[in-house]
Amino acid sequence: MIRIRKARMGDVEKMQDLVNHHAKAGRMLARSLLELYENLRDFYVAAEGGRLLGTAALHTSWEDLAEVKSVAVAEGRQGQGLGRKLVEQCLTEAKDLGVGRVFALTYVPGFFEKLGFNRIERSELPHRVWAECLRCPEFPDCGEIAMMRELPRKRRSRRLKKAGKAVRKSAGRKRS
Ligand SMILES: CC(C)(COP(=O)(O)OP(=O)(O)OC[C@H]1O[C@@H](n2cnc3c(N)ncnc32)[C@H](O)[C@@H]1OP(=O)(O)O)[C@@H](O)C(=O)NCCC(=O)NCCS
């Protein structure tokens, strides 16, 4: 059975093999072990027993903004919905975090379009996002396309709204 789950320490070397296999073919950015260990909590994997079939990461990058990155599915296991499931898991987490917009920089815009992303101008992304690009050997001539997906706001339950109101009211009383 294939499971989509949070990545663990023991996955890192296989994650790097998978991502860097595609990176060597120029399909995505390579990742160092250091980057993977430091950002492990961003990552989801698709795993079947001890085999790692896919990865994707959600990285919060700015106010209301997060990036989906390192989306990779093993050769021979593509076209079976794993990429979609991994990205959808990232989008679910983004919603839970209260993120309103998720972007990706990619050479496969068609895949992201299927997942509700739209093409945008790279210049629409905040400068902070470019920090990673500066380390890329392709910079500034890479052909990656920027894609953005707007997420519906998670509605707060009435109970939470009421609790928030009560806290603000009592804070106001304390101040006066
Ligand atoms: C791109 C990639 C992640 C897609 O994963 P996948 O598991 O093969 O994709 P899925 O089976 O979940 O496909 C989801 C949808 O996207 C479409 N799709 C998949 N790859 C596509 C592509 N390269 N171009 C256009 N559409 C694509 C599928 O047809 C499917 O559409 P449907 O739902 O209408 O049937 C995978 O092919 C891969 O690892 N490629 C190499 C690494 C790479 O390019 N990563 C992207 C870096 S940002």
Ligand as a Chemical Component Dictionary entry (heavy atoms), coordinates in Angstrom:
data_LIG
# 
_chem_comp.id                   LIG 
_chem_comp.type                 NON-POLYMER 
_chem_comp.pdbx_formal_charge   0 
_chem_comp.three_letter_code    LIG 
# 
loop_
_chem_comp_atom.comp_id 
_chem_comp_atom.atom_id 
_chem_comp_atom.alt_atom_id 
_chem_comp_atom.type_symbol 
_chem_comp_atom.charge 
_chem_comp_atom.model_Cartn_x 
_chem_comp_atom.model_Cartn_y 
_chem_comp_atom.model_Cartn_z 
_chem_comp_atom.pdbx_ordinal 
LIG C1  C1  C 0 5.891  16.189 -12.718 1  
LIG C2  C2  C 0 5.636  14.990 -11.788 2  
LIG C3  C3  C 0 5.919  15.384 -10.350 3  
LIG C4  C4  C 0 4.154  14.583 -11.948 4  
LIG O1  O1  O 0 3.882  13.515 -11.049 5  
LIG P1  P1  P 0 2.929  12.315 -11.485 6  
LIG O2  O2  O 0 2.702  11.435 -10.331 7  
LIG O3  O3  O 0 3.490  11.700 -12.720 8  
LIG O4  O4  O 0 1.594  13.115 -11.870 9  
LIG P2  P2  P 0 0.074  12.673 -11.607 10 
LIG O5  O5  O 0 -0.106 11.269 -12.106 11 
LIG O6  O6  O 0 -0.300 12.942 -10.212 12 
LIG O7  O7  O 0 -0.689 13.662 -12.585 13 
LIG C5  C5  C 0 -1.655 14.616 -12.150 14 
LIG C6  C6  C 0 -2.193 15.307 -13.387 15 
LIG O8  O8  O 0 -1.136 16.076 -14.004 16 
LIG C7  C7  C 0 -0.949 15.670 -15.350 17 
LIG N1  N1  N 0 0.511  15.681 -15.623 18 
LIG C8  C8  C 0 1.450  14.942 -15.034 19 
LIG N2  N2  N 0 2.670  15.252 -15.516 20 
LIG C9  C9  C 0 2.466  16.218 -16.441 21 
LIG C10 C10 C 0 3.335  16.937 -17.300 22 
LIG N3  N3  N 0 4.650  16.733 -17.305 23 
LIG N4  N4  N 0 2.785  17.859 -18.108 24 
LIG C11 C11 C 0 1.451  18.082 -18.123 25 
LIG N5  N5  N 0 0.572  17.424 -17.319 26 
LIG C12 C12 C 0 1.082  16.497 -16.501 27 
LIG C13 C13 C 0 -1.502 14.250 -15.424 28 
LIG O9  O9  O 0 -1.909 13.925 -16.732 29 
LIG C14 C14 C 0 -2.665 14.329 -14.461 30 
LIG O10 O10 O 0 -3.773 14.919 -15.091 31 
LIG P3  P3  P 0 -5.267 14.314 -14.852 32 
LIG O11 O11 O 0 -5.516 14.444 -13.373 33 
LIG O12 O12 O 0 -6.139 15.168 -15.700 34 
LIG O13 O13 O 0 -5.193 12.891 -15.270 35 
LIG C15 C15 C 0 6.498  13.773 -12.209 36 
LIG O14 O14 O 0 6.275  13.472 -13.563 37 
LIG C16 C16 C 0 7.981  13.958 -11.966 38 
LIG O15 O15 O 0 8.500  13.590 -10.918 39 
LIG N6  N6  N 0 8.703  14.523 -12.964 40 
LIG C17 C17 C 0 10.136 14.726 -12.845 41 
LIG C18 C18 C 0 10.464 15.784 -11.818 42 
LIG C19 C19 C 0 9.763  17.094 -12.097 43 
LIG O16 O16 O 0 9.704  17.569 -13.216 44 
LIG N7  N7  N 0 9.225  17.692 -11.026 45 
LIG C20 C20 C 0 8.538  18.951 -11.052 46 
LIG C21 C21 C 0 9.465  19.920 -10.414 47 
LIG S1  S1  S 0 8.631  21.352 -9.913  48 
# 
loop_
_chem_comp_bond.comp_id 
_chem_comp_bond.atom_id_1 
_chem_comp_bond.atom_id_2 
_chem_comp_bond.value_order 
_chem_comp_bond.pdbx_ordinal 
LIG C1  C2  SING 1  
LIG C2  C3  SING 2  
LIG C2  C4  SING 3  
LIG C2  C15 SING 4  
LIG C4  O1  SING 5  
LIG O1  P1  SING 6  
LIG P1  O2  DOUB 7  
LIG P1  O3  SING 8  
LIG P1  O4  SING 9  
LIG O4  P2  SING 10 
LIG P2  O5  DOUB 11 
LIG P2  O6  SING 12 
LIG P2  O7  SING 13 
LIG O7  C5  SING 14 
LIG C5  C6  SING 15 
LIG C6  O8  SING 16 
LIG C6  C14 SING 17 
LIG O8  C7  SING 18 
LIG C7  N1  SING 19 
LIG C7  C13 SING 20 
LIG N1  C8  SING 21 
LIG N1  C12 SING 22 
LIG C8  N2  DOUB 23 
LIG N2  C9  SING 24 
LIG C9  C10 SING 25 
LIG C9  C12 DOUB 26 
LIG C10 N3  SING 27 
LIG C10 N4  DOUB 28 
LIG N4  C11 SING 29 
LIG C11 N5  DOUB 30 
LIG N5  C12 SING 31 
LIG C13 O9  SING 32 
LIG C13 C14 SING 33 
LIG C14 O10 SING 34 
LIG O10 P3  SING 35 
LIG P3  O11 DOUB 36 
LIG P3  O12 SING 37 
LIG P3  O13 SING 38 
LIG C15 O14 SING 39 
LIG C15 C16 SING 40 
LIG C16 O15 DOUB 41 
LIG C16 N6  SING 42 
LIG N6  C17 SING 43 
LIG C17 C18 SING 44 
LIG C18 C19 SING 45 
LIG C19 O16 DOUB 46 
LIG C19 N7  SING 47 
LIG N7  C20 SING 48 
LIG C20 C21 SING 49 
LIG C21 S1  SING 50 
# 
